[in-house]
């Protein structure tokens, strides 16, 4: 039994998704634990929340000034009146910027609070699609060909034409540091590329332009610390007019995609994907849990697309479903995350930080 604090909401464009994921986590968390909810509003302020008698599909977030929560360096979580808020371990159910990118992880480290999931480095690297691709390429892992740009270096119309010659007739453009397909679009000519770049640059200062890989969208859940384990992969089949798994298909259109768990893959291909997923997870320093996303071309050519170090936990999310296919149900998954977090924190506390 532990005092478990669930962090949800946050400043990113995935605020609502986080609230939905957190509701699923609260529903499935073993009730032997003492549970505390802290909601982070879109301005970044933290508020203590009441536990609902019946968990809604999307957790509420009440911004009551008397329930503000502060983080005290070296001293954990503090209520507005100055009294400590008992916390043994934090579950940061925060997607995207200011939650999945190492910022909250660094804050929790400073407060000496154990937390589930990747640490500062793994979170930051996993969030930055350009940096993670560079590490995977260095490790000899297959990645989708790409170029990275900032607003200052983004190609004009003339240079855009050259990009199509370099990467192919169809390109994907995405912010380097967002998730849930926020700001992602496809371009088939230089004019569309200019529009796509402007869209992506609204969400991040660095953007990626990638070759379009036509193939199956396969995802693989990975859990663990020193010896990570990959679960049977799942597959996403966009439907209802969606040409790829965009934000609407993920969270708004209930008929936006067909989700298959496990994916219909031959044994050798499935094993290869699981092996690459574990290697990709380790290469970026991920821990606790992650979902590694792939594109499989012509039934054999595997490309890593990206990694999500705090994957979605909603009712339709693939991560918990893939874990279940591997024999680990939602509640067991959360128990493993809590145990790993406490063990990692205990090991960190044994280290010497003085000469």
Wavefront OBJ file of the C-alpha trace (Angstrom):
o trace
v 0.000 0.000 0.000
v 1.252 3.471 -0.859
v 0.164 7.088 -1.011
v -0.229 7.444 -4.792
v -0.647 10.873 -6.372
v -2.048 11.085 -9.905
v -0.991 14.199 -11.837
v -3.175 15.087 -14.823
v -4.205 17.955 -17.089
v -1.274 20.212 -17.900
v -0.421 23.026 -20.255
v -0.108 21.058 -23.480
v -2.543 20.678 -26.336
v -3.241 17.204 -24.959
v -4.793 18.533 -21.737
v -8.158 16.860 -22.365
v -6.542 13.576 -23.384
v -4.616 13.578 -20.110
v -7.837 14.021 -18.138
v -9.339 11.050 -19.973
v -6.251 8.886 -19.412
v -6.189 9.816 -15.727
v -9.827 8.749 -15.337
v -8.926 5.312 -16.693
v -5.914 5.112 -14.361
v -8.044 6.070 -11.355
v -10.644 3.456 -12.309
v -8.045 0.693 -12.540
v -5.690 1.628 -9.686
v -5.820 -0.894 -6.844
v -7.971 0.590 -4.078
v -5.536 -0.682 -1.431
v -3.617 2.521 -2.113
v -4.408 5.939 -0.683
v -5.066 8.003 -3.790
v -4.621 11.752 -4.257
v -5.610 13.661 -7.387
v -3.789 16.797 -8.495
v -5.084 18.596 -11.565
v -2.855 20.997 -13.495
v -4.761 23.724 -15.316
v -3.862 25.124 -18.726
v -1.820 27.895 -17.074
v 0.303 25.338 -15.231
v -1.135 25.833 -11.714
v -1.560 22.732 -9.529
v -4.777 22.091 -7.571
v -5.790 19.359 -5.150
v -8.947 17.617 -6.396
v -11.694 15.729 -4.598
v -11.913 12.021 -5.312
v -15.144 11.353 -7.227
v -17.550 8.779 -5.846
v -18.120 7.580 -9.397
v -15.227 8.048 -11.795
v -16.352 9.971 -14.902
v -14.994 9.283 -18.381
v -13.056 12.561 -18.163
v -11.761 13.767 -14.797
v -12.973 17.182 -13.686
v -10.455 19.883 -12.813
v -11.573 22.441 -10.229
v -9.377 25.513 -9.770
v -9.949 26.412 -6.116
v -7.369 28.911 -4.790
v -7.575 27.341 -1.346
v -6.507 24.004 -2.826
v -3.377 25.183 -4.607
v -0.457 22.795 -4.393
v 3.194 23.843 -4.402
v 6.320 21.774 -5.006
v 9.017 22.328 -2.391
v 12.596 21.513 -3.437
v 13.721 18.700 -1.189
v 10.369 18.717 0.572
v 7.727 17.155 -1.658
v 4.219 18.548 -2.169
v 2.804 21.323 0.018
v -0.812 22.433 0.495
v -1.766 26.095 0.290
v -1.700 26.341 4.100
v 1.876 25.075 4.212
v 1.198 21.527 5.410
v 2.825 18.609 3.580
v 0.726 16.447 1.281
v 1.682 12.800 1.951
v 3.012 11.218 -1.240
v 4.980 8.019 -1.696
v 4.905 7.936 -5.473
v 3.611 10.131 -8.303
v 1.948 8.861 -11.469
v 2.409 11.682 -14.002
v -0.420 11.046 -16.475
v 0.577 14.036 -18.555
v 0.862 13.926 -22.332
v 2.954 16.286 -24.428
v 4.728 19.480 -23.412
v 5.276 20.289 -19.726
v 4.599 16.710 -18.693
v 6.103 14.157 -21.044
v 9.202 16.172 -21.957
v 11.271 15.965 -18.757
v 10.116 19.238 -17.194
v 7.794 17.713 -14.593
v 10.227 14.848 -14.094
v 12.964 17.342 -13.200
v 10.605 19.114 -10.811
v 9.755 15.841 -9.067
v 13.450 14.945 -8.864
v 14.149 18.288 -7.212
v 11.375 17.618 -4.702
v 12.808 14.116 -4.073
v 9.522 12.495 -5.021
v 9.480 9.013 -6.596
v 7.583 8.964 -9.891
v 6.637 6.419 -12.527
v 7.966 6.393 -16.051
v 11.066 7.722 -17.750
v 13.479 10.082 -16.058
v 14.502 13.555 -17.170
v 16.798 12.453 -19.991
v 14.610 9.656 -21.356
v 11.542 11.894 -21.274
v 13.254 14.819 -23.000
v 14.900 12.682 -25.676
v 11.762 10.637 -26.289
v 9.708 13.796 -26.697
v 12.055 15.335 -29.270
v 11.424 13.385 -32.465
v 14.527 14.755 -34.153
v 16.876 13.846 -31.288
v 15.373 10.386 -30.806
v 15.727 9.656 -34.525
v 19.375 10.694 -34.409
v 20.032 8.289 -31.518
v 18.184 5.437 -33.229
v 20.076 6.029 -36.458
v 23.347 6.024 -34.511
v 22.298 2.718 -32.904
v 21.695 1.207 -36.340
v 17.909 1.111 -35.992
v 15.602 1.794 -38.979
v 13.983 5.240 -38.994
v 11.790 7.138 -41.450
v 14.011 9.493 -43.543
v 13.592 13.070 -42.323
v 14.885 16.623 -42.181
v 14.515 19.001 -39.228
v 13.951 22.754 -39.464
v 13.344 25.806 -37.293
v 11.352 28.874 -38.320
v 14.625 30.500 -39.389
v 15.780 27.551 -41.501
v 12.408 26.396 -42.878
v 12.537 26.011 -46.679
v 10.876 28.534 -48.969
v 8.882 27.517 -52.048
v 11.993 26.871 -54.147
v 13.717 24.818 -51.450
v 10.455 22.971 -50.807
v 10.573 21.583 -54.338
v 14.052 20.215 -53.607
v 12.743 18.474 -50.489
v 10.242 16.519 -52.547
v 13.081 15.372 -54.803
v 15.078 14.312 -51.749
v 12.373 12.627 -49.659
v 9.632 11.676 -52.086
v 6.345 12.867 -53.633
v 4.410 12.915 -50.356
v 5.701 14.335 -47.068
v 4.533 14.458 -43.470
v 5.196 17.602 -41.452
v 5.052 17.547 -37.661
v 6.197 19.540 -34.642
v 9.279 17.948 -33.067
v 7.905 18.069 -29.521
v 4.195 17.310 -29.482
v 2.206 14.093 -29.307
v -1.235 12.791 -30.272
v -0.663 13.990 -33.859
v -1.154 17.624 -32.802
v -0.044 19.917 -35.637
v 0.658 17.035 -38.033
v -0.317 17.273 -41.699
v 0.555 15.797 -45.074
v 1.859 17.745 -48.065
v 1.876 16.735 -51.722
v 3.327 19.874 -53.320
v 5.435 22.927 -52.330
v 2.409 25.118 -51.563
v 0.924 22.489 -49.243
v 4.327 22.089 -47.606
v 4.470 25.802 -46.820
v 1.044 25.612 -45.171
v 2.016 22.475 -43.256
v 5.222 24.101 -41.985
v 3.291 27.122 -40.698
v 0.834 24.821 -38.924
v 3.570 22.771 -37.262
v 5.543 25.872 -36.232
v 2.542 27.067 -34.221
v 3.203 24.208 -31.796
v 7.000 24.009 -31.640
v 10.125 25.913 -32.651
v 11.502 22.830 -34.410
v 9.615 20.781 -37.000
v 10.249 17.586 -38.934
v 9.609 16.901 -42.596
v 9.452 13.160 -43.203
v 9.134 10.846 -46.155
v 5.678 9.288 -46.342
v 5.897 5.558 -45.755
v 2.860 3.765 -47.144
v 2.250 0.749 -44.998
v 0.741 -0.624 -41.817
v 0.746 1.383 -38.585
v 2.024 -0.952 -35.869
v 2.528 -0.060 -32.204
v 4.373 -1.945 -29.492
v 4.171 -1.447 -25.725
v 7.336 -1.786 -23.653
v 7.703 -1.885 -19.872
v 10.596 -2.225 -17.456
v 13.809 -0.708 -16.179
v 17.054 -2.657 -16.594
v 15.446 -5.530 -18.513
v 12.532 -4.092 -20.524
v 9.838 -6.341 -21.959
v 7.851 -5.797 -25.155
v 4.236 -6.958 -25.413
v 2.461 -8.287 -28.519
v 2.117 -5.449 -31.053
v -1.163 -3.858 -32.063
v -2.261 -2.273 -35.320
v -4.100 0.920 -36.241
v -6.200 0.960 -39.399
v -7.518 4.508 -40.109
v -11.136 4.482 -41.295
v -14.000 6.877 -41.985
v -12.080 9.027 -44.454
v -8.970 9.481 -42.253
v -5.852 8.961 -44.357
v -3.676 8.637 -41.243
v -4.145 8.362 -37.478
v -4.603 12.073 -36.739
v -5.905 13.729 -33.562
v -9.547 13.517 -34.641
v -9.252 9.817 -35.437
v -7.626 9.178 -32.059
v -9.876 11.103 -29.727
v -12.904 12.669 -31.426
v -14.234 10.371 -34.159
v -15.257 7.117 -32.479
v -15.183 5.472 -35.918
v -11.864 7.068 -36.904
v -9.820 3.895 -36.717
v -9.959 0.161 -36.262
v -7.628 -0.951 -33.463
v -6.410 -4.542 -33.609
v -4.787 -6.173 -30.577
v -2.811 -8.227 -31.196
v -1.913 -7.252 -34.741
v -2.217 -9.898 -37.429
v 1.523 -10.426 -37.980
v 3.530 -13.536 -38.709
v 5.614 -14.743 -35.797
v 8.973 -13.660 -37.215
v 7.823 -10.111 -38.037
v 6.178 -9.726 -34.623
v 9.349 -10.888 -32.870
v 11.470 -8.493 -34.926
v 9.213 -5.544 -34.086
v 9.320 -6.409 -30.376
v 13.111 -6.642 -30.487
v 13.480 -3.279 -32.227
v 10.975 -1.723 -29.793
v 13.094 -2.793 -26.808
v 16.278 -1.528 -28.457
v 14.641 1.796 -29.343
v 13.349 2.125 -25.763
v 16.815 1.513 -24.326
v 18.572 3.776 -26.846
v 16.696 6.866 -25.635
v 16.993 5.939 -21.949
v 13.283 5.256 -21.468
v 12.074 3.549 -18.286
v 8.846 2.367 -16.707
v 6.709 2.324 -19.832
v 6.600 3.544 -23.418
v 4.793 2.872 -26.650
v 6.995 2.575 -29.741
v 5.230 3.320 -33.025
v 6.229 1.709 -36.319
v 5.408 1.803 -40.003
v 5.729 -1.488 -41.870
v 6.113 -1.186 -45.645
v 5.456 -4.077 -48.038
v 4.923 -6.411 -45.117
v 8.634 -6.521 -44.268
v 10.387 -3.115 -44.168
v 10.169 -1.823 -40.580
v 10.603 1.848 -39.690
v 10.460 3.347 -36.210
v 8.135 6.338 -36.323
v 8.330 7.679 -32.751
v 8.216 6.783 -29.064
v 5.697 7.946 -26.466
v 7.070 7.793 -22.920
v 3.640 8.531 -21.377
v 1.281 6.855 -23.826
v -2.459 7.326 -23.818
v -4.399 5.353 -21.219
v -7.912 6.048 -22.456
v -10.557 3.371 -22.990
v -9.511 3.058 -26.647
v -5.753 3.452 -26.160
v -3.544 0.646 -27.382
v -0.959 0.616 -24.571
v -3.087 -1.047 -21.865
v -4.673 -3.341 -24.446
v -1.276 -4.535 -25.682
v -0.119 -5.091 -22.106
v -3.264 -7.136 -21.472
v -2.519 -9.201 -24.587
v 0.822 -9.946 -22.946
v -0.856 -11.150 -19.760
v -0.612 -7.918 -17.732
v -3.983 -6.276 -17.021
v -4.418 -2.546 -16.344
v -4.245 -2.877 -12.549
v -1.171 -5.120 -12.697
v 0.472 -2.703 -15.097
v -0.006 0.171 -12.650
v 1.342 -1.954 -9.796
v 4.478 -2.659 -11.823
v 4.929 1.037 -12.537
v 4.596 1.911 -8.845
v 7.028 -0.823 -7.771
v 9.579 0.213 -10.418
v 9.281 3.874 -9.420
v 9.859 3.136 -5.746
v 12.794 0.835 -6.489
v 14.429 3.404 -8.793
v 13.968 6.184 -6.224
v 15.462 4.030 -3.468
v 18.487 3.320 -5.643
v 18.904 7.020 -6.393
v 18.793 7.893 -2.692
v 21.714 5.502 -2.078
v 23.967 7.463 -4.404
v 26.518 9.886 -3.019
v 26.280 13.472 -4.235
v 29.222 14.713 -2.199
v 32.972 14.160 -2.492
l 1 2 3 4 5 6 7 8 9 10 11 12 13 14 15 16 17 18 19 20 21 22 23 24 25 26 27 28 29 30 31 32 33 34 35 36 37 38 39 40 41 42 43 44 45 46 47 48 49 50 51 52 53 54 55 56 57 58 59 60 61 62 63 64 65 66 67 68 69 70 71 72 73 74 75 76 77 78 79 80 81 82 83 84 85 86 87 88 89 90 91 92 93 94 95 96 97 98 99 100 101 102 103 104 105 106 107 108 109 110 111 112 113 114 115 116 117 118 119 120 121 122 123 124 125 126 127 128 129 130 131 132 133 134 135 136 137 138 139 140 141 142 143 144 145 146 147 148 149 150 151 152 153 154 155 156 157 158 159 160 161 162 163 164 165 166 167 168 169 170 171 172 173 174 175 176 177 178 179 180 181 182 183 184 185 186 187 188 189 190 191 192 193 194 195 196 197 198 199 200 201 202 203 204 205 206 207 208 209 210 211 212 213 214 215 216 217 218 219 220 221 222 223 224 225 226 227 228 229 230 231 232 233 234 235 236 237 238 239 240 241 242 243 244 245 246 247 248 249 250 251 252 253 254 255 256 257 258 259 260 261 262 263 264 265 266 267 268 269 270 271 272 273 274 275 276 277 278 279 280 281 282 283 284 285 286 287 288 289 290 291 292 293 294 295 296 297 298 299 300 301 302 303 304 305 306 307 308 309 310 311 312 313 314 315 316 317 318 319 320 321 322 323 324 325 326 327 328 329 330 331 332 333 334 335 336 337 338 339 340 341 342 343 344 345 346 347 348 349 350 351 352 353 354 355
